[in-house]
């Protein structure tokens, strides 16, 4: 009869092996350039697509203020679809989150 300590140690060893295999797979994929960890890393230069602000209207509907290149768009999203509501005209200065016009 096996003791409970042996059962726990074999389960812990199995979890450690699975985590090691996942880590090795991630390392291999990153070396090949197929996986990128972007936690806290911003690409060089200015981003082409940027979410400026989001307003939740109800659990299934929201408005998004999005910058695409140099253009700012107001996008409405629902469960059925998303669509551009308006192209927002901005002045020369940047429009950022929390700024008032």
Contact map, one row per residue, 1 for C-alpha under 8 A:
11100000000000000000000000000000000000000000000000000000000000000000000000000000000000000000000000000
11110110000000000000000000000000000000000000000000000000000000000000000000000000000000000000000000000
11111110000000000000000000000000000000000000000000000000000000000000000000000000000000000000000000000
01111111000000000000000000000000000000000000000000000000000000000000000000000000000000000000000000000
00111111100000000000000000000000000000000000000000000000000000000000000000000000000000000000000000000
01111111110000000000000000000000000000000000000000000000000000000000000000000000000000000000000000000
01111111111000000000000000000000000000000000000000000000000000000000000000000000000000000000000000000
00011111111100000000000000000000000000000000000000000000000000000000000000000000000000000000000000000
00001111111110000000000000000000000000000000000000000000000000000000000000000000000000000000000000000
00000111111111000000000000000000000000000000000000000000000000000000000000000000000000000000000000000
00000011111111100000000000000000000000000000000000000000000000000000000000000000000000000000000000000
00000001111111110000000000000000000000000000000000000000000000000000000000000000000000000000000000000
00000000111111111000000000000000000000000000000000000000000000000000000000000000000000000000000000000
00000000011111111100000000000000000000000000000000000000000000000000000000000000000000000000000000000
00000000001111111110000000000000000000000000000000000000000000000000000000000000000000000000000000000
00000000000111111111000000000000000000000000000000000000000000000000000000000000000000000000000000000
00000000000011111111100000000000000000000000000000000000000000000000000000000000000000000000000000000
00000000000001111111110000000000000000000000000000000000000000000000000000000000000000000000000000000
00000000000000111111111000000000000000000000000000000000000000000000000000000000000000000000000000000
00000000000000011111111100000000000000000000000000000000000000000000000000000000000000000000000000000
00000000000000001111111110000000000000000000000000000000000000000000000000000000000000000000000000000
00000000000000000111111111000000000000000000000000000000000000000000000000000000000000000000000000000
00000000000000000011111111100000000000000000000000000000000000000000000000000000000000000000000000000
00000000000000000001111111110000000000000000000000000000000000000000000000000000000000000000000000000
00000000000000000000111111111000000000000000000000000000000000000000000000000000000000000000000000000
00000000000000000000011111111100001000000000000000000000000000000000000000000000000000000000000000000
00000000000000000000001111111110000000000000000000000000000000000000000000000000000000000000000000000
00000000000000000000000111111111000000000000000000000000000000000000000000000000000000000000000000000
00000000000000000000000011111111111000000000000000000000000000000000000000000000000000000000000000000
00000000000000000000000001111111111100000000000000000000000000000000000000000000000000000000000000000
00000000000000000000000000111111110000000000000000000000000000000000000000000000000000000000000000000
00000000000000000000000000011111111000000000000000000000000000000000000000000000000000000000000000000
00000000000000000000000000001111111100000000000000000000000000000000000000000000000000000000000000000
00000000000000000000000000001111111100000000000000000000000000000000000000000000000000000000000000000
00000000000000000000000001001101111110000000000000000000000000000000000000000000000000000000000000000
00000000000000000000000000000100111111000000000000000000000000000000000000000000000000000000000000000
00000000000000000000000000000000001111100000000000000000000000000000000000000000000000000000000000000
00000000000000000000000000000000000111111100000000000000000000000000000000000000000000000000000000000
00000000000000000000000000000000000011111000000000000000000000000000000000000000000000000000000000000
00000000000000000000000000000000000001111100000000000000000000000000000000000000000000000000000000000
00000000000000000000000000000000000001111110000000000000000000000000000000000000000000000000000000000
00000000000000000000000000000000000001011111000000000000000000000000000000000000000000000000000000000
00000000000000000000000000000000000000001111111000000000000000000000000000000000000000000000000000000
00000000000000000000000000000000000000000111110000000000000000000000000000000000000000000000000000000
00000000000000000000000000000000000000000011111000000000000000000000000000000000000000000000000000000
00000000000000000000000000000000000000000011111100000000000000000000000000000000000000000000000000000
00000000000000000000000000000000000000000010111111000000000000000000100000000000000000000000000000000
00000000000000000000000000000000000000000000011111000000000000000011100000000000000000000000000000000
00000000000000000000000000000000000000000000001111100000000000000111100000000000000000000000000000000
00000000000000000000000000000000000000000000001111110000000000000111000000000000000000000000000000000
00000000000000000000000000000000000000000000000011111100000000011110000000000000000000000000000000000
00000000000000000000000000000000000000000000000001111100000000011110000000000000000000000000001110000
00000000000000000000000000000000000000000000000000111110000000011100000000000000000000000000000010000
00000000000000000000000000000000000000000000000000111111000001111000000000000000000000000000000000000
00000000000000000000000000000000000000000000000000001111100001110000000000000000000000000000000000000
00000000000000000000000000000000000000000000000000000111111011100000000000000000000000000000000000000
00000000000000000000000000000000000000000000000000000011111111100000000000000000000000000000000000000
00000000000000000000000000000000000000000000000000000001111111000000000000000000000000000000000000000
00000000000000000000000000000000000000000000000000000001111110000000000000000000000000000000000000000
00000000000000000000000000000000000000000000000000000000111111000000000000000110000000000000000000000
00000000000000000000000000000000000000000000000000000001111111100000000000011110000000000000000000000
00000000000000000000000000000000000000000000000000000111110111110000000000011100000000000000000000000
00000000000000000000000000000000000000000000000000000111100011111000000001111000000000000000000000000
00000000000000000000000000000000000000000000000000111110000001111100000001111000000000000000000000000
00000000000000000000000000000000000000000000000000111100000000111110000111100000000000000000000000000
00000000000000000000000000000000000000000000000011111000000000011111000111100000000000000000000000000
00000000000000000000000000000000000000000000000111110000000000001111111110000000000000000000000000000
00000000000000000000000000000000000000000000000111000000000000000111111110000000000000000000000000000
00000000000000000000000000000000000000000000001110000000000000000011111000000000000000000000000000000
00000000000000000000000000000000000000000000000000000000000000000011111100000000000000000000000000000
00000000000000000000000000000000000000000000000000000000000000000011111110000000000000111000000000000
00000000000000000000000000000000000000000000000000000000000000001111011111000000000000111100000000000
00000000000000000000000000000000000000000000000000000000000000001111001111100000000111110000000000000
00000000000000000000000000000000000000000000000000000000000000111100000111110000000111110000000000000
00000000000000000000000000000000000000000000000000000000000000111100000011111000011111000000000000000
00000000000000000000000000000000000000000000000000000000000011110000000001111100011110000000000000000
00000000000000000000000000000000000000000000000000000000000011110000000000111110111000000000000000000
00000000000000000000000000000000000000000000000000000000000111000000000000011111110000000000000000000
00000000000000000000000000000000000000000000000000000000000110000000000000001111100000000000000000000
00000000000000000000000000000000000000000000000000000000000000000000000000000111110000000000000000000
00000000000000000000000000000000000000000000000000000000000000000000000000001111111000000000000000000
00000000000000000000000000000000000000000000000000000000000000000000000000111101111100000000000000000
00000000000000000000000000000000000000000000000000000000000000000000000000111000111110000000000000000
00000000000000000000000000000000000000000000000000000000000000000000000011110000011111100000000000000
00000000000000000000000000000000000000000000000000000000000000000000000011110000001111100000000000000
00000000000000000000000000000000000000000000000000000000000000000000000011100000000111110000000000000
00000000000000000000000000000000000000000000000000000000000000000000001111000000000111111000000000000
00000000000000000000000000000000000000000000000000000000000000000000001111000000000001111100000000000
00000000000000000000000000000000000000000000000000000000000000000000001100000000000000111110000000000
00000000000000000000000000000000000000000000000000000000000000000000000100000000000000011111111000000
00000000000000000000000000000000000000000000000000000000000000000000000000000000000000001111110000000
00000000000000000000000000000000000000000000000000000000000000000000000000000000000000000111110000000
00000000000000000000000000000000000000000000000000000000000000000000000000000000000000000111111000000
00000000000000000000000000000000000000000000000000000000000000000000000000000000000000000111111100000
00000000000000000000000000000000000000000000000000010000000000000000000000000000000000000100111110100
00000000000000000000000000000000000000000000000000010000000000000000000000000000000000000000011111100
00000000000000000000000000000000000000000000000000011000000000000000000000000000000000000000001111100
00000000000000000000000000000000000000000000000000000000000000000000000000000000000000000000000111110
00000000000000000000000000000000000000000000000000000000000000000000000000000000000000000000001111111
00000000000000000000000000000000000000000000000000000000000000000000000000000000000000000000000001111
00000000000000000000000000000000000000000000000000000000000000000000000000000000000000000000000000111
